[in-house]
Amino acid sequence: MKIAITATGADLQAQVDPRFGRAQYFIIVNPETMEFEAIENSSLSAAHGAGIQSGQLMSSKDVSAVITGSVGPNAFQTLTAAGIQIFQSPGGTVEQAVEAYKKGQLQPVTQFGPAHAGTGMGGGMGMGRGMGMGRGMGRGMGAGAGFNPPPPPTAPKSKEQEIQELKAQAEQATQQLEAIKKRIGELEKE
């Protein structure tokens, strides 16, 4: 079994990076032996899709769980579609996060939604709509932890706007599904 922890450095003493898609490194650890591999995140500076690309990387590395501070909706969908569990990190070092995981002390993230609003990256001071590039370092205003989704819009959407948004989401889900099917095919050929 392998788990991945988002990290600010390339070893077990690095701090857990609170971001998933734009984490500096992914430390892939065998929790039984503590053997690890550090992977620099090539999606860190991607203009779009960093969470999806990072999720696909985790799938290709055959990890069964991810420990991170926060994960966006696209990364959440990609990871859960690949059968990868997501755990909320308490912070600290990668090694401390692995130990907490082994002791069953980490909170699993089972759904993405407003109930998880709170500390997150990309919301600046938590007062904006969370529409930035995920580079903010602020704390959200909610009671939960780990997610900072945009609040519901103040004006109702028109039917056409909602249709366009749903079509965009469907296209994104189709792309994610195709990437997952492609990876399954690759694994079956090995």
Buried (B, 14 or more C-beta within 10 A) or exposed (E): EBBBBBBBBBEBEBBBBBBBBBBBBBBBBEBEEEEBEBBEBEBBEBEEBBBBBBBBBBBEBEBBBBBBBBBBBBBBBBBBBBEBBBBBBBEEBBBBBBBBBEEEEBEEBEEBEEEBBBBBBBBBEBEBEBEBEBEBEBBBBBEBBBBBBBBEEEEEEEEEEEEEEEEEEEEBBEEBEEBBEEBEEEEEEE
